[in-house]
Amino acid sequence: MLRIVLPTLLLLAAGNTFCQTLTPKYISTSSLSNGFYEYLPQGYDPTSNKTYPLLLCFGGYGENGDGSPAQLPYVIQIYGATGWQITQGIFPTSFNVNGQDYKFIVLFPQFTGVASPQSINDFIDFAILHYRVDVIRIYMTGLSLGGGLVWDYAGNNVTYANRIAAMVPVCGGSYGDTLKAETIAAGNIAIWATHNDGDPTVPVDTTTNAYIHLINTASSPPNPLAKKTIFHDDQHNAWDSTYSFTAPLDAVEGLNVYEWMLQYKRGPGTLGVTGLDFNLGKKNNDAIWLQWKTYAENNNRGFEIERSGNGVSFDSIGYVKTLSVAGKGADYSFTDALSKNGKNYYRLKQMDFYNNVSYSGVKVIEIRKLNSFKIFPNPVTDELNIIMNAPLQHGQLNIWNANGQLVEHSMISGNRNINMPIKHLSRGVYTVEISDESFSSKSNFLKQ
């Protein structure tokens, strides 16, 4: 790819008072990526609830690198491409589409080699967790090898394809087949592919026939149909024309490629999990383990574990993020070491990347923690000290004298240690009973 040496990464567009800044991030997001550049829109606030469209830009083979300060700049120095536009200050701070203004978060990951679909998916997960991403507006574009990465990611499985609203592969270096095309078509992604008809590096047939034709003739073609623009040129560089602002790439719609992408978004997905098996069991020390299994997952973010003492009001006690790979099912477990005495009700709150939630059925298990208490010291003088194995939430304490007469009655809740003044009691032997709806235990003490 053609790169230019940039004297600075902070540049201003003429007449534009907003600094367009690209920030290097030396962060590993997968085994194949050790860094990326970020571009954040004007007014971006990571603490706000506002979300932004995400644009992922993939470079070609020449832009691969180790993510170091020396090599990471490769991904933004491709003449005419998005990173270069930002460094030149000519990338618009906002785009108006159908009367609404949009501002992109733009990320440029660098890979050490040919990125796998899984490593790209890991990067998307990272972006969603660390940026204010509008998850129904995730877009992909790439050139040469990067264009091939876009094709390969969307063609890997329908779960991946369902994450992308629109994609623009430019002279994409990937060889399509019927299986990939069927997968992409089933994902119903808006696609606009570009290529030069005389490309000496990646034959134009990889775009026109190996992908566009196969996608549009799939058993369930996408809506809209995948589109292509083939430039009459004998160079590999089709990106300069693709990303240009000087003239609309789509003469009919009058839109540049960024505006075209922003027309499309994903609809809120179906439930993120298919086939949930959920079970409870007891461990030592009254801990409770939760185990569940999924058979397939789609855009699942993870599970919140909720517990209740009455089966009606639930509180969150933990979180487990998704372990699914490529839309497959996964096995999960969680241990509640702080279970309550009596009945414990549990449910799973499943959350997806569209902020939808669904709940599992409720499971219940009973714990009998309080099986004894002791009085210390015994004999007792002025104060009765009781140590319980575990606290009672709604219990009571009764004291009888040697004649069977009730001399003390108290309600107890939430405390393992009880201290009760008994200076007023006469000397003699007494019986203490502690009980609740599921437990009752007695013990004697001598009052001196």
Beta strands, then each sheet from edge to edge (+ up, - down):
strand 1: 10-11
strand 2: 20-25
strand 3: 35-39
strand 4: 52-58
strand 5: 95-97
strand 6: 100-102
strand 7: 105-110
strand 8: 133-143
strand 9: 166-170
strand 10: 190-196
strand 11: 227-231
strand 12: 273-274
strand 13: 277-282
strand 14: 288-293
strand 15: 296-297
strand 16: 300-308
strand 17: 315-321
strand 18: 331-336
strand 19: 342-352
strand 20: 357-359
strand 21: 363-367
strand 22: 373-375
strand 23: 383-388
strand 24: 395-400
strand 25: 406-412
strand 26: 417-421
strand 27: 428-436
strand 28: 439-447
sheet 1: 1+ 2- 3+ 7- 4- 8- 9- 10- 11-
sheet 2: 5+ 6-
sheet 3: 12+ 15-
sheet 4: 13+ 14- 18+
sheet 5: 17+ 16- 19+ 20-
sheet 6: 17+ 16- 19+ 21-
sheet 7: 22+ 23- 26+
sheet 8: 25+ 24- 27+ 28-
end
